[in-house]
Amino acid sequence: AVVSTQSTGNTLGILRNISSNIAQVRAFRAEVRESGILVQLVALLHSNNDTIISTAAGALWNLSARSPTDQELLKEHGAVPALRALTTHPDKSIRKSAAGALRNLTSSSSQHSDSSAKRSLSPTQYWLDDYSLVSSGDSASRHSPQARRKVEGRKSSERSRYIR
């Protein structure tokens, strides 16, 4: 059966929206990993459809955070070069999601200590400001005036809802 691009995009949109919740529950993560969804998301990064690429990269940003097991699986299936290529994509949301997921995959050490997993970033914790990550919990005084304005504005208006 042929699945339409619109149907794929809608399904990925749902997955992207719930991926931050999935990422917080070990059993859900295991189900996503064992069902092959992570590998399928990496494959979708090569799509010709920007909506599919954006939603796959957004889901990977969430699902690559704080899980050395998932990070290794994604690396083994070529996520790093695929995401690196997307950091120059014309679409800003694709660049943002790709850079966030790439940061998660490349910031952890090869030993996968608990501290490296804690350094992983998810969209609900960090804001991407021109590829320079600004923590929404950090002191804004350490960042540029533009970054401080973004953080302060977003803290109040978007703290309680899912980003994207």
N, C-alpha and C positions, 0 to 999 in steps of 0.2 A: 504494500500500500504506500502511496506517495503522500508525504506529509507536506502541507503547504508552508511556505515561508512565514505567513501570518500566524499560523497555528504554532509553529516552532517559536516564533518571537513571543507570542502570548505565554506559552509554557515557560520559556526562559525568564520572562518578566516576573512570573509568579515565583519561580525558584530564586531569582535574585532578591525579591522582596522578603522571602522567608529565610534566606540563607544566613542572616545574622542570628536568627533564633536557632537554626540548625547548628551553627558553629558553637553554640554554648552548651550543647548536650552531647555527651560522648556517644550515646547509643544512636542518635540521629546522624552524627558524623560518620560512625561506622557503617551505617546503612547506606549513606551517600557514597562512601568509598567503595564498599563491597558491591554495590549495584553498578559500578562503572561510570557514575555520573561525573566524577572529577575528570576522568580521561575524556569523556565526551565533551565536557566544557572546554578542555584544551583544544580538541579538534575543531570546535566551533569558532575559536579565535581566528581561524583561517577562512572563515566565511566571506562571501562577497557582499553580504548584507550588513550594513552598519548597525542596525538595531540588534541583530543577533550577536555581533561582535561586542557591542556595548553591554548587553545584558549578561553575556557569558563572562566578560572581564569583571563586571560588577559582582557577580556571584563568586568568582574566583578570589576577588579581593577579600570578601567576607570569609570564605571557606579556607583560605590560605593562612588565616591569622591563628596564632597560638596552637598549632598542631604540627609538631615535628613529623609525625607519621604522614599526614596529608601533604605537608611540604615536600617530603622526599618523593612521594608518589607523583606529585605534580612535576617535580624536577626530572624524574625518570622518564616522563612522557612528553618532555620538550616544552614545558610551560615557560621557562625562563627566556629562551630565544624568541618564542612567539610573543610574549608580553613586551620584551625589549623592542621588538619591531613596531609594536603598537604605540609606543611612547612618542612617536613622531607622526601619528595619524592626524589627519586634518580635523577630526571631530574631538572637541575638548573633553567630552565625557568619556570617550574611549581612552584618550591619553591619561586622564585622571585615574580611571579604574585600573588601567594597565600598570601605571606607575605605583599605585597602592599595592596591588598584588605582587608586583615585582619586588617592591621593598620588603614585603613579608617573606618572600622566598629567598632573598639574598641577604637579609639582615641576621638570620639565625646562623649559629655556628654549626660546624659539622658534627659536633658532639651532642647537639640537641638538649642542652641543659634546660632546666626550668627557667632560668633567667633569660635564655635566648628566646624561648617561647613567649615570655612576657613582653619582649621587645617587639613582637609582631604587632602590626597595626591593623585595625579594622576601621571602616568608614565612620562608624559610630563613635570612635575614640579620637580620630585625627582628621584634620582638614589638610587638603593638598593645596599649597599656594605656589604655583609655578614650579612644581617638582621639589619644593622645599617643604617638608612636613612641619606643620605647626600644631602642637598638641592643644586640644581644647581645654585641657586641665592645667597646662603650664602657665607660668607667669607671663602675661602678654608683654611685659617690659623687655623681655629678651629678644623680641622680634621687631621687624620693621613697623613703622606706623601703619602701613597698608595692611600688614598681616594682623596687627592688633585690632584694627577696625573690623576686619573680617571675623576674627575670633569672637570679639565682644558682641557683634551683631548676630552672629549665628548661635552663640551660647543662649541668648535670650529667646530667639525666635524658633530655633529648631532643636533644642535640647531634648524634648520629649517625643520627637517623631523620627522615624527612620529616614535617613538621607538618601536621596535619589528618587 
